[in-house]
Amino acid sequence: MSIVAWTDQMPNNWEVRPLRSVVEYVVSNVDKKLYVDEIPVRLCNYTDVYNNEFITMAVNFMQATASEAEITKFGVTVNDVIITKDSESPDDIGVPALVRETACKLVCGYHLALLRPLEQKIDGSFLFRCLQAKPIRLQLELAANGITRFGIPKTDIGAMRLPIPPLVQQHAIVNYLDREMSRLDALVAAKERVLKLLAEKRRALITRAVVRGLDPCVPLRDSGIPWLGEIPEKWKTERVAWLFFERDQRGEPDLPLLEVSIKAGVVVREFSEERIESTAADFNTYKIVRQGEVVFNKMRMWQGAVGVAPQDGLVSPDYVVVAPNRDMLPNYAGLLFRIDRFSAECARRSHGIVWDRMRLYWGSFRDIDVPVPPAEAQREIVEYVIMATAKLDELTMATESTIELLKERRTALISAAVTGLIGVESAA
């Protein structure tokens, strides 16, 4: 449905009005700073609105300060709608949240606009659903201006056109959508629980295979390595330094660019056609990695940002490239290095002051003791994991596809209901 089409398909007793005729609205300038000469307040900020459809007291509002005039002007009340006014992408302009609960001195923060419906003209819940409808919110996206950060002028917020059915019809539409959204959200939540269970099963399957092998009856022994625990009694343990050596080779700028993904390991980097990519001007500075070598991101190794190169390529100078020396197959190492307990050991050996900026250097990585199954056992483990996870991945993809369809249904239903494309019976 286009920005124009919905106005042509509305029922005859509906109107189209500019937002400013049915809503009082202000653009907030209350920032996150604390000033000693101002009044302590709870601040409803950008992420509170962007991440929540409904503002309730369950939201963990940050503490800030505001003047008496700002509290009066930007104080939040039930049935207000708050929208994002600025964003790094036009798609995120006008994202709404409906205020269902409030408290004394809860104030709307910076980068947001506070919309207060005029009760005799538009219901707050109906306004909220209108702003969720893509054909309607598209007006705000198109009015947004900027290059690297986008914002919408206050006048354009007031000028956006809204469908205005009679109030009794607004209430009927809201009740219908609340019921349908509850049903669809419950289905999505159930599917997301399935995804979580599949992911847990996948992690457990891989961990079991790489640290215990495939024979559930094999005798075990204590490895003597705290993070590892028991392993099959015929397996060895070695320091990483005996199995791999660091390699830092450069000077082949025409090779394809690879990157390390926490989710997928080492993959060929895909460049976006929709935005300017930030890359080094001189690829001679990038490290060469050969097919079968292991690459990890020093800053994200504790999150599992490691994998085996699927082909020759280039990686960031800040990555570590290690080549297999002896005894350990790269694909087995790629599985071992991505299990949770190994990531936790990497975190313990990482260095830094801020947790999310911790770095694992080769000098620390090389000192980690790891299990070394016989070569044939390593090959069998890799083959088994590939086969077993393929089935789980197929189920995961099917579940993700179902979730996407449910979300598309949700979006389409909201748009159709608030524009009158589907009829909703009002209560007698």
N, C-alpha and C positions, 0 to 999 in steps of 0.2 A: 504494500500500500504506500503510495507516494505522499509527499508533503501536501499535495493538493487534493488527491483523490478522496481522502477521508471526509473532506468538507462536502463533497458532492453526494455522498452515500448516506448521510445522516437522516434520521426520521424527520418528518415535517415539523413536529412540535419542538425540535431541538434548535438551539441557537449557536452561533459562533461568536465569541466575544474575546477581546484582548484580555490578558491576565490582569492588567491594571484596573479593569472595571469590576472585577469580582474578588480581588485579593489586595490586601495591604502588604507591601513588601519593602524590605530594607537589605542593604548589603553591609555585612559586618566588617568592622575594622579592629575587633578586639584580638590582640595577639596573645602569645603564650607566656609573655614575660611577667615577672612579679615586681610590683612597684609598692614601696612602703607606704605611700600616701593614698593607695587605693584599697578597695574592699575585696576580701577573698571571695572567689566564686568558683563554681564548677564550670569547666569549659567544654562545651560540645564542639569538638574540632573536626577537621576534614575527614580523618580516618573513621571517626565514629559514624559519620553519615555514609561514607563510601562503603563501609563494610557491614552496615546494618540497615535492613529495611525499616525497622521500627526502633525508635528511641525510647528506651525504658530505663528504669533505675538499675537494671542489671548491667548496663554499660559502665565500664570503668573510666569515668570522666577524669581528666587531669585537673590539677589545681592551678588556678591563675588568679589574676586580680583585674578589676574593672572599676571605672568611676560610677557614681550613682546614676549619671545620665546614661551611660552605656548599659547598665543593668536594666534601666527602664526601657531603653530603645531595643535592646537585643535579647531581653529575657525571653525564655522559651516557655510556651504554654501548650497544654494538650490540644491536639488537632492542628497545630502548626505543621507546615511542611518545610523542611530544610533541604536545599539543593547545593551541589558543588558548583561554584562559580568559576573556578580556575582549575587547570589541569595540564599535565604534560601531553595529553592527547584530546582532540575535539570529541572523541567518543565518550569521554568521561565527564563532559560538561552536562550539568543539569541532572545528575544522578540524585534521586530524591530519597528522603527518609521521613516517615510520619511519626510525629511525637505522640506516643500513647501514654507516657508517664512523665512527670516533671517534678522538680523540687525547688525550694527557695534558692534563689541566686544561681540558677542554671542558665548560662549565657551562650548564645550562638557565637562561634569563633570566626576567625579570619578565613578568607577564601571561600566563604559560604554566603548564601542569601537566605533570609528568613521570610517565609511566605505565610501570611495569616489570612485565611479565608473569611470573606464576609458571609456570616451565617445564613442570611436570607437568600444568598445567591449561589453559593457552592459549598458542598460538604468537604471537609479536610481530607477524608479518606478517598473521596472521588478525585480530588485534585491530585493526591498522591498516585493513584492508579493512572490518571491521565499522563503524568510525568514519567511513568514507567513505560508508556506506550511509545515505541520507537518512532512511528510516523509523527507524533506530536513533539516529542523531545528533539527530533531532528532539527526543528526550528532553532533551538539553542545551539546545537552543534554547528550549524551553518553560519550562525551569527558570531561565533567565537573567532577571535583574531589572535595572531601571534605566530611565532616561528618555532622556537624550542619550548615555549610554554604558552598555553592558550587561556584566554579569559573572555567573558562575555560582558559587555556593558550593561549597566542597570536598565537603560532605556529599552534594550532588546529583550530583557526579561519581561518587562511590562508589556511589550508589544506582541509577545507570542500569542497565537490564537488557540483558544480552548473550546472543546465541545461542551455546551451547557444544556443538558436535558433538565426537565422539571426536577425539583428536589426529591420528590417521591421516587422518581426513576433513578436518580443518583444513588439513593439509599439501596434500592433494589439491586442495582449493578454492583455496588460495594459488597453487599451480602452474598451475592452470587459468586463474585470473584474471591472473596474470603474463603468460601466453602471449597471452590475449585482449586485455589492455590494451596489450601491445607491438604487436599487430597494428593495433588501433584507433588508437593514438597515431601509428603510422607513416602511416596514412591521413590523419589530421588534419594531420600535419606536411607531407605532400605537398600537401594542399589549401591550407594556409597559405602554402606557397611559390608556389602559383598566385596567391593573393591579392596577394602581394608583387610578382610579375611584372606583374600587371594594374595595380597602383597605379603602378609605375615606368613602364609604357607610357602610362598616362593622363597622368602628369606630363610625360613627354617629348613627347607629342603636343601638349599645351597650350602648353608652352614653345616648341616649334618654330613653332607657328602664330602666337603673339603676337609673337615677336621676328624671325621670318624670313618670315612670310606663308605663302600656300598654294602659290605657284609655286616648285618646287624649282630651276628654271632661271633665276630672276631674278638679275640682276647685284647684287652686294653692295658695300657700302662700310663702312669703319671708322666707327662712330658717334662715336668719341672719348670714349665713356663706358665706363670700366673694367668696370663690372658687366654691361654690355650686349653689348659686342663688335660684330660686324658685323650690319648691317641692310640691307634692300633700298635701293638707291641713291636711289630716289624718295621714301623716307620722311623725315620731318622728326624732329627731337628738340626737346623743350621742357622747361622746368622745370615741376614740378607746379603751382607758384604761378600760371602763366599759363593753366592748364587747369581749375583748381578754386579755389573759395574756401571758407574755413571758415564754418560757419553755426552759431550758438548761439541757438536760439529755444526758449522754454519757455512753459508755461501752458495746455496742452490735456490735462489729466489723464485724460480719458476715452478717449484713443487706446489701442490694444492695445500691449502691451509686447513689444519685440523684443530679441534678444540676438545677439551675434557668436560664432559657433562656428568653431573652427579647422578642423573637418572640413567644415562645410556653408555657411560664410559667414553672412549675416544671415538669421535665421529668427524666426518668431513663437515666443515663449517658451511652453512648455507647463508648467503647474503640476502638481506631483505631488499625488495624493490621499493618499499614504501617509506624508508627512512635512510638517511645518510649513515653508513657504517663507519665506526671509528677503528681504523687499522693503521699499522705502522707504514710510513711512507717507504721505508727501505726494508724489504724482506730478507736482505742479507744478514740482518741482525737476528732473525728468527732461527730457532734450533731445528736441525734436521732430525727426523725420526724415521726409522726404517720399519717396514712391516714386521710385526711380531715383537717389537720392543714395547716396554711398559712406560707410560707417561703419567705423571701425577701433578696436580696443581698444589703447590706448596701451601697456599692459603686455604684450601678446601679439602685437603687430604683427610682431615678428621671427619669430614662429611661423606667420604667415599668418592671423591673426585679423582678417580684413577681408572686406567683401562689399558687395553692392548691396541696398538695401532693396526687398523685394518689394511693399511697401505702406506707406502712412503709418503711423507708430507712434511709440513712445517708446523711448529708449535711455538707458542709464546716464549720469549726468553725467560719468563718467570716460572715456566714449568720445569720439572726435572725429568730427564730422559734416562732410562736405565736399560741396558741390554743384558739378555740372559747369558750367563757364563757357563754354568753346567748344572746338571741334576734336576732343574725345575723347568717344566714346560711353560711358556708364556701364558697360554690360555688357562692353565691351572692357577698360575699366579694371579691372573686377572680376576678369577673368581675369589681366591683367598683374600686378596687385598681389598675387596669390596664388602666383606661380611662385617656386620656391626661390631663384633668384638675386636676385630683388627683395627677398625676405624677408631674405636675407643683407645686402643694402645697408641695409635698415631697421635690422638689428641693429647694423651699424657706426655708424649715426647715433643710436642710442638712448643714453640717459643713465641712470646709476645706479651704485651700488657693487656690489650683489649681482646676478649675471648673470640669475637668473630673475625679478628685479624691475626689469629695465631698462625704461625708458619712452621712447616715441617721441612727441615733441610736434609740433604743427602747424608750429612754426617750423623744425624740422629736416626734416620730411616735405616741406614746400613747396619745399625746395631740391634735391630729387632730380630729375635729368634722366631723361626717359622717351622711348620711341619714340612717334611719332604717325603712323600710317599714314593714307592718304586715307580719308575717311568711308566710301566704298563698300567699301574693303578691310576696314575694321573690321567692317562689317556681315557681310561674307562670312566673316570669321574666326570671329565669334560663332556664326553659323549652322552652320559646319562643326564647331566644337567641340561644340556641343549635340548634333548628329547623331552624331558619332564617339564621344563619351563615353557617349552613351546605350547603345550596344552594349556598351561595356566595363562600364558600371554594371550592365547586365543580367546579364552573366557574373559580375560580382562578387557580386551578390545571390544568384545561384544557388549559387555556391561557398560563400558564408557560410551559406546554408541547409543545404547538405550537411554542413558542419562542425558546425553546431548539432545536426543529426540524429545524427551520429557521437558527439557528446558526450552526448546523451541516451541513446543506446544503451549507452555506457560506464557511465553512472550506473545505468541500469536493470539491467545485467548484474551489477554489483557487488552491488546490493541483493538480486537474485534468488539469487545464489550463496551469500551469507553467511547468508541466512535459510532455505535449503533449498528454495526454490521451484523451482529447477532441480537436477536430480541431477548430481553430479560423481563419476565413478568414481575410486576410490582405487586406487593401484598394488598389485598382488598382492604 
